[in-house]
Structures are given as structure tokens and as C-alpha cells.
Amino acid sequence: MPHDPSFTPTQLAARAAYLLRGNDLGTMTTAAPLLYPHMWSWDAAFVAIGLAPLSVERAVVELDTLLSAQWRNGMIPHIVFANGVDGYFPGPARWACSALSADAPRNRHTSGITQPPVHAIAVQRILDHARTRGRSTRAVAEAFLDRRWNDLVRWHRWLAECRDPDARGRVTLYHGWESGMDNSPRWDSAYANVIPGDVPEYQREDNKINTDATQRPSDLEYDRYLWLLEEMKAARYDDELLSKTVSFAVEDVFVSAILSVACQVLAEIGEDHKRPRSDVRDLYAWADRFRAGVVETTDERTGAAKDYDLRAEKWIVTETVAQFAPLLCGGLPHERERALLRLLEGPRFCGHPDLAYALIPSTSPVSRDFRPREYWRGPVWPVMTWLFSWCFARRGWAERSATLRREGLRQASDGTFAEYYEPFTGAPLGSMQQSWTAAAVLDWLG
């Protein structure tokens, strides 16, 4: 059983704030100082959410730094590399983005792929906090919106047009890393069809930091990850070529649900702040399109959503957290939504009798793919808990939201701020001092 809480809420908030300050490089926050010493796209959004109750001004700087590395086509890259920092592979030289793509920024080193579009949620949280502060802080948030509105709309437009060219309402990914759920069972069958050619020699860094092999993807998985990178480089990161040539192409139902929510949130911000009507109209239309695309994937009986493998032309059915994508964006018929909530709260997920905390494991404990210690194959991720809790509150499910928040805080009360946690023992796993875990705690306590 998990131990009794070590820290009071006040102590926990102070520790979380201290951690974010310790991970602060000045204008960006490292995702985790040892394992992830750079800025990751969706991490940065969650970090901004955690920074907002401490300093709206510093939260704005975080998003400004990320958006300053936006590609000319609108893509926000999944990594913005910190200058002069080694210790992560693949680094900027392996991606070679600015050498290969005219769209890549010239003044920043980035990766050549993307990550889930949670950034509008961060903007909303920043504006929420700014409203409760003085005039100068509100002015900082307003100025950020003036400065970055077009960039945020371009980001959503790129996802809607370049990653859903046939308007099916689902975002296509060309690498499992783009999902944020790198080695989830969701991608097993699609990866099985990736046959690595001659992968240039490489030395992993992640398993030097975290030496427990049960927590990290295998070497064979890494060969496939890096082969896809070589295929993308051959296509010069060109959106049209990627869709034709990369061995991995999957419509991700979870990223699509996040995009639907993000478009809705950004459209509402646009209305509140009198942004161009055409932008707001486009954002609402994309929110509707991706919501419908998510609902289209769902099981008639259970409401569970699924991904689609474009290369194999088949649906991917797995028992992972991604099944619950429709609960984020809405749109399910009432009875189907109730069935999906029963699945979430029942013994296959949050209601499993052996769980340390009533939280959503990344893979169902009763699935044959379940590995309790291995990255996205079983552990509980605090950032997922935060996302579902926030979306549930937004959808008016106050009690469900509060339960996830309460259980999330109980799990985090050991003060390790781990990347993820073992679902049965509550043991902290992955990298410690993970910025987005501290950020989730700060938002819950803020």
C-alpha cells in the first residue's frame, strides 16, 4: 500500500515551486534536468500552467520561447534544444532540420516532428490567473495574446490542413513520439511494419540516466524510432512527402481529441478578446471536425475510441488511456458516453481493486500489453490525471474532476515529482524532478 502523505499541501506547493525554479534555464524550463535537459513542446505548455499561479510573467516567457521556435509552416516542434546542453539523443545534429527544411527556424535548434497541441489550455490558464492580479500583470497577458495570436492560429491551421489533408477529423502522426505516448501498445502493430534499414550508428543517453531497463523502451524500439527519423530526413520534413513515404502513418484519436478541445478553447479566447472573426470561425469549425472524427472511431457498445493505421488500412484496438479520448472533447451520444464512463471508473481502469490510487493507468491492468513499470505501457502519469481532471471540470463533471485532483495530489504527496508512478505500489518511476508533474501539483493547489 502507498505510504502516508509526507508533505502538507503548503509544503508540497513550496517544493513544486522550488523544483520549477531549479529547472529554469532563464527563458525555458528543462522537462527534467538529467533525462530531458531541453524544452519539450507539450511539457512547456504544462510548465506554463504550473508557472501561472507563481508568475504570469514567467509563464508567458515559457510560451514565448516555445513559439519563437515555431516552423514557418506553422508546426510547433516537439523539442527546442537548449544552447550548449548535451546529454540527450537524438540531438540537433541528428535531426539536421535547418539543413534540410526551409521551414525550420534558423535561429533555434529543434526536432523535426511535433507533439500534442495542449498550448491553448495553457493560454487559458494564464489569462485566468492574470484576471485575478493587478493591471500590469493583466497587460502582460494581453500583450502576449496580441503578439502570439496569429502564431497560435497558424499552429492549429497546420494541424488541421497538413496533418488532416482529407478532412477526416483525425490528426495523422508519422512517429509514435508525436503522440507523446512513445511506446504505448497503441503503436505496436504499426511499428511492427517499420523495417529498419541501415540506421547510422548511435549511442542512447536515456538508459544511462535511467539504468532500469524495465522502465524504458528497448533497443529494437529505438532502431525503429531512428529509422523513421532517417525516412523523415530523406523527405526533408516536407508534409506532402511524409504522407507518401514514411513507414509509420497513424491517425491518433487522442491527439485529435486534444486538438478539438484546444480549437474550442482558443476560439472562446478569440471571442472574449475580439480577435478576427474569420479566425474564430475556423477554430470552431476545426473543433467540430475533430470532435466528429473522434466520435466516428468509437465502439457502438462501450464508446471506446481507437486509432487508425493508414499504412495497414486497419483500426488499432488497444486498452489504453487513449480509449477515453471522447471524454475530453465530448460529442458522444448520451448512452455511449455513460458506457465509456463506466469503463473508465470500473475494474479495467480506475476501479481496479489493486490500484494504489483511483487514477487512470496508461494501459489497462487487465490488458495482455500491461507492464506496470514501463513508460506508457502501464504506469500512471500525473500529467494525464491533470488533463482529464481539467477537461472534466470544463464539461461540468465537478465531482469526477475533484476525485482525480484529490487522488493525484495523494499520489504526488511523496514530493518526488516523478515522471510516472507504478500503479499498484505508487512507487515513483522514470525521471525524478519532472517539471510537468510539479506544474500539475501547483495548478491543483493554486
Sequence and secondary structure as in RCSB ss.txt:
>XXXX:A:sequence
MPHDPSFTPTQLAARAAYLLRGNDLGTMTTAAPLLYPHMWSWDAAFVAIGLAPLSVERAVVELDTLLSAQWRNGM
IPHIVFANGVDGYFPGPARWACSALSADAPRNRHTSGITQPPVHAIAVQRILDHARTRGRSTRAVAEAFLDRRWN
DLVRWHRWLAECRDPDARGRVTLYHGWESGMDNSPRWDSAYANVIPGDVPEYQREDNKINTDATQRPSDLEYDRY
LWLLEEMKAARYDDELLSKTVSFAVEDVFVSAILSVACQVLAEIGEDHKRPRSDVRDLYAWADRFRAGVVETTDE
RTGAAKDYDLRAEKWIVTETVAQFAPLLCGGLPHERERALLRLLEGPRFCGHPDLAYALIPSTSPVSRDFRPREY
WRGPVWPVMTWLFSWCFARRGWAERSATLRREGLRQASDGTFAEYYEPFTGAPLGSMQQSWTAAAVLDWLG
>XXXX:A:secstr
      S HHHHHHHHHHHHHHTB SSSB SBTTTB SEEHHHHHHHHHHHTTT HHHHHHHHHHHHTT  TTS 
  SEE  TT    SS HHHH HHHH TTS SSS B SS     HHHHHHHHHHHHHTS HHHHHHHHHHHHHHHH
HHHHHHHHHHHHS TT  S EEESSGGGGS TT GGGHHHHHT           SHHHHS  GGGS  HHHHHHH
HHHHHHHHHTTT HHHHHHH S  EEEHHHHHHHHHHHHHHHHHHHHTT  HHHHHHHHHHHHHHHHHHHHTS T
TT    EEETTTTEEE   BGGGGHHHHH    HHHHHHHHHHHHSTTTTT TT SSS  BSB TTSTT  TTSG
GGS B HHHHHHHHHHHHHTT HHHHHHHHHHHHHHHTTS   SEE TTT  EES SS HHHHHHHHHHH 
